[in-house]
Amino acid sequence: MTAQKNILVIGAGESGTGAALLAHKLDWTVFVTEYGKINEYYTSQLVNAGIPFEENGHTQALAHEYDLIVTSPGVPSEAPILTHFRDKGTEIISEIELAWRHRGNGKLIGITGSNGKSTVTKLIHHTLTQAGLDAALVGNIGQSFAATVSEREYAWYVCELSSFQLDDISTLKPHAAIITNITPDHLDRYKHDFSLYVQAKMNITKNQDPTDLLVVNGGDEATMAAVNTKAKLITVTDQVTPGQYVSSGMKVYAFGEAHITGRHNWMNIAQSIEVMEFIGLDQADIQLGIVSYLPLAHRMEICGTVDGVKYINDSKATNIDSVKYALDAMNSPVVWIAGGTDKGNDYSVLLALVKEKVKWLVCLGVDNSRLIAAFSGHVPGISEAGSMVEAIELAGIKAVDGDVVLLSPACASFDLFKNYIDRGDQFKEAIRRLEAAQKRAGSGKV
């Protein structure tokens, strides 16, 4: 049993509630404070555990002293409540750091990057569990690390780590880590200073030593310029081919039967292979994991074909680099649906691909001014939509047999949707309605 502590958890979403549950399990005195309204799901978890909380402000929290502050990744580092306790000298850590300190003997595989980290995290977890290892999927995908640790100890934790989660770590030390790539994203959080964002990503390796592994993308300029690690370093180059990958251990892996394709996914697979070899998985188990892994929802997800037009849901593409990968993979004329909450995007890097691939742009957002300014004169035409249904209707007018309608927003979703999942789900529902209407028309039932 750890020493009794009096802790404050800031934020009551997945991370904050998980941190509170772990603190409660440790028999600490814990209080949760949330600036806004707490989701009913998390409220019920706190009530059932008997954990006190406040919402719609931090009044009660600010009136007391604490031994430790645990902050959720969505809380800005300059939030007044954090400044208040930082000025007092109170230790402030992330939920990820709290979970790491109390995980038991389990080893951590950490994955970060601007793009591809969810695919890599899921692929590694899928392969480990299929091979019979006791592995949990945690972090920025699925259940929070702290909530998982509060339930039981695992031998392996496969953890997706966002820059926000890495901001407030101090001792976290992945046995194996991957930085998929680093491209401009979340610059509104980092004072529009790309170097601050890069440094947040690099935190993943700051505590590693020569017994650990760091895998990086040798073709990523920002990563290669910033990487400085004591860990064993493996650099995966862009020499990965569609057919196979020869690992640093000189083992050959075939990609031909993999369900995820495209140059960016070949790099994701190659980086994953290096980690899985490092922790001791057999080549046969790794190969089986590669070919049996299925793509994530909302990431280049083919949702159907209506009147010869293919519809692809890439709602998770919330930054420029993700859209770049998506457009690069298109071999047919594209009606591109983009827009949302702009995060300081530089759309100029997409101009060449947009000119080559896009026949029409549908802007889906409350304020589309930056998108329109960036692409006016570079695409044959632009439409604006205020809902997913309207966006699909406008796309359907412009798309013809053989075209692709691609939802790849390049922006956050919070202006019109709950999150990128809600945005993608609404896209898929709209396509289901189109398919149903097509079947009714084909049968004469309208």
N, C-alpha and C positions, 0 to 999 in steps of 0.2 A: 504494500500500500504506500503510495506516495504521500509526502507531507501535505497536511491540510492547506488549502489555498482559498483565497477569496478572489474570484475572477469575474471579469465583465466580458461578455461576448457582444460585439457590435455587428448587427445584421442578423436577420432571422430567416434567411433563405436556406438552401440546401447546406451550404458550408457552415453558416452560423448555428443552425439547429443541430447539425452533426457535432460541432464543437461543444455545444451545451450538453448534449447527451453523453459525450465522452467525459467531460468534466464531472457530470453527475455520477457516472460510473466510478470515477476516481474518488468519490465522496468529498468533492470540493464544494464550497459554497459558490453558486453560480447565479448570475443575473444576466438576462438578455435584453438588449435595447435595440429598437428598430425605428429609424427615422420616419418611415412610412407605415402603411398598413401591412400586417403580417398575413400571408396566405393561410387560409383555413387549414390546409393540410399540415403546415408546420405548427400552427397554433395548437392543433390537437395533439401533436407529438410532445410539445412542451407541457401542456396541461396534464397529459397522461403520465408524464415523468415527474410531475410536481415541481417543475422549474419555473420560478417567477420571471415575468417579463413585462415590458412596456412597449407600446407602439405609438406611432404618430408623434415622435419626439423623444429627446434624451433627457428629460427633466430629472427623473429619479436617478439615472445613471451618473449624471454630473454632480450630484449631491454627496457622493460617497467616495471612499478610497478603495483601491484594489491592489492586489499583489501582482496581477497579470491582466493584460488586455489582449483578447483574441479578436482579430478583425477579419471580416469576410472580404473576399476579393472585390466585391462590387463597391466597397467603401473607398472613396478617393483618399489618397495618402495625405492630402491637405484638408480633409474634413475637419471642421472646428472641434469635434469631440476628440479626434486623434491628436490634434494640436494641444488641446487642454491637458491630456494625460502625458503627452510627450514632454511638455513643459514641466510637469511634475516629476519627471524621471521614471515614470512607470514603464516596465517592460512591455513592449507591444510586439506580438508575433502573429503570423497568419494561422488559419485553421490547419493548413498543410503542415506547418512546423509543429503545432500541438500534436497532431496525429503521429508524426514521425517520432517524437519524443516518447510516445507511449505505445508504439506498435508491437513491442515485444522483440523477438529475434528475427522477424521477417525481413527479407531483403527487398529493396526498392529498385524498380526499373522506371526511370523518369523520362518522359517524352515532352519536349516543347518545340516551338517553332511557330511561324506565322501561318503556314498551311501544311496539311498532311498529318498533323499530330493525332487527330482522332482516328484516321485510318491506320496509322502505325500502332497506336495504343490498342485498338481493337484486334488487329492482326496478331500482335504478340500475345495478347491475352487468350485469344482463340486458340492459337497454336499450343501454348503452355497447358491450357486446360484439356485440350484434346489429347495431349501427350501424357496426361495423368498427374500433372503438377498441381499443387494446392495454391491457386493464384486468384487474387481478387482484382477486379477492374474498378479503379477509383479515380478521384480527382475531378478534373474539369469535364468529365464524361461519366454519366451514371451517378452512383451514390458517392457522397463525399468520403474522403479518406478517413476523417474523424468518426463519422457514423459507422463506417465499416469496422474500424478498430474497436469501437464501443461494443460491437457484437461478438467478435472473436478474433483470435490471432491467425494470420495466414503465413505461409512460408514465403510467398511472393506477393508484392503489391505492384501492379502495373498501373502507373499513374500518369495521366495527362496533366500537364502543368501549363497554365496560362502565365503570361507575364505578370498579371495582377497577383496571382498566387505566389509567384516567386519574389515579389517585392519585399515581403516581410519574413523571410526565412533567415535563420542564423546557423543552425547545425545540420540541417537536412543534407543527406549525403547519398545520392543514388549509387548503387553498386554498378549499374550500367545506365547510361544516359544517351539520349539522341537529341540533337538539334536539327530538325528537318530542313529549315531555311529561316532566314530573317528578312522580311520585306516590310515596308512602311505599313503600320496598322496601329490603331488606338492612339494616334498621335495627339488627340484631344486630351488624353489622360497624361501624356508625357510632355506637356508644355510645347507641343509641336516640335520636339527635339528628338530626331530619330536615334541619336546616340544614347539617350536615356532609355529608350525602348530596347535597344540592343543590349545594354548593360543588364536590364531586368532579365532578359532571356539567358544571359551568360551566368546569372546567379546559380543556375542548375549545376554548374561544375565547380563552384568556388570551394567546396569542402571535399571534393574528391581527392584521392591519393593514388599512388601507382598500382594499387590492387584493384582499382575500379576502371571502368571503360567509358570513353566518350566517343560517339560516332557522329560525324558531321558530313555535310554535303560540300564536297570540294569545289563545286561550281557556284556556290553561294558567296558572293563577294563580302557581304556584311559579316557573315559568320567567320570566314577565313581571316578577315582583317582584325577581328576582335578576340578570337579564341586564344586562351592562355591557360593551360591546364596541367596539373600534375598527373592526371589520369593517363592510362594507355589511350592513345589517340588513333582512331581509324578514320581515314578520309575516303568516302565513297565518291568516285568521280562520275562524270556524265558519260562514261564509256559503257554504262549499263545498256544492254541491247534488248530488243523485244523478245528475243529467243531464250536468253540464258544470262546467268550471273555467276562469275567465278569469285568466290569469297576470298578473304584474306587467308583463310585456312586451306585454300586451293581445292575447295569442293565446288562442284558444278550444280547449279539449280536451274530448273526449267520454268519459264514463265508462261509458256504457250497455253496452258489450260487454266490460268488464273482468271478469276471473274472481274478483277480490276485491271484496267488497261490504261495506256497513255504513258508518256515519258515520265511524268511526275510520279505516277504510281509505281513504275519500275524502280525509281529511286527510293520510294517508300519501302518497297519490298526488300531491296538490297540493304538498306540501313537496318531493317528489322532482322534480317538474316545474321548480320554481324553480331547483334546483341544476343540472339538466341544461340549462336555457336559459342559465344563467350561464356554463357551461363551453363553450357554443357548439354544442350539438346542434340539428339542424333540427327544426322542429315535426313533420314527417312521421315522423321517426325516433322521437321521443318518443311520439307517438300510437301507433305500431306497438308500441313496448315495453309500453305500458300495456295494450293489448288482448291481447298474446301472453303476458304474464307469468302464471305459474301459482302458486297459493298454496303456502306452505311446509307441509311435513309437520308434524303436531302443533300446528298453529295453525288452529282452526276447520275441521278436516279431516273431511269427511263420509265415514264408513267403511262405510256400508251401511244398508239398511232390512230389518228382520226382523219379520214379523207386523205390519206397518204402523208399527213404531217406528223412528224414525231415530236412528242412533248417531253422535255427533260427538266427535272427538278434539281436545281443546284442552289437551293435556298441558303445552304450553309456558307456559300461564297460571299462573305461579308467584307472582303477587301479586294483591292486591285489585283493582287497576284493570283488569287483564286480564280478570278474571272479570266485572267490571262491564260491559265491552264485550260479552263473550260473552252474558251474560244479556239485555242490552238488545237484542241481535239476534234473540232467540228469539220466535217468534210462535205457539208451541204449548206446552202444559203440559210442564214439565221435571222429569225425575228427575235430580237433580244429584249427581254423584260428585265429592267434594272431600276435601281433607286431605293430610297428609304432615308434613314438618318445618316447623312454624310459624316465621315470621320476624318476629314482633312485630306481627302483623296487627291492624288495627282493623276488625273485621267489621261494625261498626254502619253503615258507609257502604253496605253491600249490603242492608240490611234491607228497604227499600222495594221493590227489584227482586225480592228473594227472596219476599216476601209476594205479589207480583203474579204471578210466573212459576213458582215451584217448588212442585210437588205432593208431593215426597218428597226427603229428603236422605240419601245414602249416604256415610258418613264412612269414608274409606280411609286408615288410618294406624295407627301404633303407639300414639300418644297422641292421642285425638280430643276431649279434655276441653274445650278452648277453643272448638272448633267447636260442640260440643253445647251448651255454655253460651250461646253467642252466638245460636243459632237455635232452641233449644227454645221452644215456644210461638208461634213465628213461621212454622213449616211444619207441615203435617198430621202428619208423622211423620219419624223419624230411625232409620236402621239403621247398624250398624258392620260393617266388613269388614276382614279381615287380609290379603287378597290380591286381585289384580285379578279372578281367576275368581269369587271369592265376591262381589265388588262387582257384577259383571255379573249374576250369578244373582239377587242381591237387587233390583237395578234392574229386571230382567226381570219380577219378581213384581209390581212396582208400576206398570210402564208398560203402557199399552194402545194400541190402534190410534190413530194421530194424535199420540202423544206423542213427545218427544225425550229420549233419554238423553245427557246432556252431561257429559263428563269435563273439568272446568275446575277444577283443584285448589286454587288460591290459595296453595299451599305448595310448598316444595322437595320433592324426591322421595327424598332419601337414606335415609329410614328403612326403606323397603321395596324400593327400586329403585336401579339403578346411577346413573341420571340421568333427566331428563324424557323423553329419547328411549326409554329402556328402558320407562318407564311407558307411553308412548304406543304403543310397539310391542306390549306385552302386551295393551293395550286392543284394538288392531286384530286381533291374533291371536284374541282371545276372540270378536270379532265374526265373523271368518272361520269359526270353529267353529260359531257359531250359524247362519250362512247355510248351511253345509254340512249341518247337522242338519235345517234346514228343507227343503232340497232332497231329502234322503233320505226325510223324512216325506212329502213331496209325491209321490214316486215309489213309495212303499210299501216302500222299502228302509230298514230301521231296524236 
